[in-house]
């Protein structure tokens, strides 16, 4: 079992930045793929970004490309999401997710691809 705990959410003004962290504990493997998703009120959970086990591959939703950066520190079992140029459409609960994989350089973009989820952290962008 893997436990994921997000932190770093909060209230920020339009154009501002936030850095989310996701700390993993339990049976964490270096080969776990990490992902970030978000869910706004009344909407389905949507993909934001994913990073492969070795950080060689990353993937982003079109809506965040060029503004968000996903990274990870395997020594700390922590993944990050740096969010810049935030706008009100980025307001949502952000979730960290993880899954096992035996394939190198893989990323995953679907909710059903992930086995483990954090409890979420709220990000609110005010105009």
C-alpha positions in Angstrom: 0.0 0.0 0.0 1.1 3.5 -0.8 0.0 6.7 1.0 0.1 10.0 -0.7 -0.1 13.4 1.0 -0.4 16.6 -1.0 0.5 20.0 0.4 1.1 23.5 -0.9 -2.3 24.5 -2.0 -3.9 27.9 -1.1 -5.3 31.1 -2.4 -3.3 33.0 -5.0 -4.1 36.0 -7.3 -4.3 35.8 -11.0 -0.8 35.5 -12.5 0.7 34.1 -9.3 2.5 30.9 -8.6 2.2 27.9 -6.3 4.2 24.8 -5.8 2.4 21.6 -4.8 4.2 18.7 -3.2 3.2 15.1 -2.9 4.9 13.0 -0.3 4.7 9.2 -0.8 5.1 6.7 2.0 4.5 3.0 2.5 5.5 0.5 -0.2 6.9 3.1 -2.5 8.8 1.9 -5.6 11.2 4.0 -7.6 9.4 2.7 -10.6 6.1 4.3 -9.7 4.7 6.7 -12.2 3.4 9.9 -10.6 0.6 12.1 -11.8 -1.3 15.2 -10.9 -5.0 15.6 -11.5 -7.6 18.3 -10.6 -11.3 18.5 -10.1 -13.3 21.7 -10.1 -16.8 21.9 -8.6 -19.3 20.1 -10.8 -16.7 18.8 -13.2 -15.0 15.5 -13.6 -11.5 14.8 -12.4 -9.0 15.8 -15.2 -5.4 15.0 -16.0 -2.9 17.7 -15.4 0.6 16.2 -15.6 2.5 12.9 -15.3 6.1 12.0 -14.9 7.9 8.7 -15.4 9.9 6.9 -12.8 13.3 8.2 -14.0 11.9 11.7 -14.9 12.9 11.2 -18.5 9.3 11.5 -19.7 6.7 14.0 -18.8 3.3 14.7 -20.2 0.9 17.7 -19.7 -2.6 18.6 -20.4 -2.8 21.2 -23.2 -4.4 23.7 -20.8 -1.3 23.8 -18.5 1.6 23.3 -21.0 4.1 26.1 -20.7 2.8 27.1 -17.3 3.1 24.0 -15.1 6.1 21.8 -14.5 6.1 18.4 -12.9 9.2 17.0 -11.2 10.2 14.4 -8.6 12.9 13.7 -6.1 13.1 9.9 -5.7 15.5 10.2 -2.8 12.7 12.0 -0.9 9.8 10.0 -2.4 8.2 13.3 -3.3 6.7 14.7 -6.5 6.1 18.4 -7.2 3.9 20.5 -9.4 5.2 24.0 -10.0 2.3 26.2 -11.2 3.0 29.6 -12.8 0.8 32.2 -14.5 -2.3 30.9 -12.7 -5.7 31.9 -13.8 -9.2 31.4 -12.3 -9.8 28.3 -14.6 -7.0 26.6 -12.6 -9.1 26.7 -9.4 -9.7 23.1 -8.3 -8.8 20.5 -5.8 -5.5 19.0 -7.0 -4.8 15.3 -6.5 -1.6 13.4 -6.6 -1.7 9.9 -7.9 0.7 6.9 -8.3 0.9 3.6 -10.1 3.3 0.8 -10.5 4.7 0.2 -13.9 7.3 -2.2 -15.4 7.8 -0.1 -18.5 10.5 2.4 -18.8 9.8 6.1 -19.5 6.1 5.7 -19.3 3.5 8.3 -18.3 -0.2 7.9 -17.9 -3.0 10.4 -18.4 -6.2 8.6 -17.4 -7.8 8.5 -13.9 -8.3 4.8 -14.2 -4.6 4.2 -14.9 -3.7 5.1 -11.3 -3.9 2.8 -8.2 -3.1 5.2 -5.4 -4.5 8.7 -4.7 -4.0 11.5 -2.2 -6.7 13.3 -0.4 -6.3 16.5 -2.5 -5.3 20.1 -1.8 -7.4 23.1 -2.7 -6.0 25.7 -5.1 -8.0 28.9 -5.5 -7.1 31.6 -8.0 -8.8 34.9 -7.4 -9.3 37.6 -10.1 
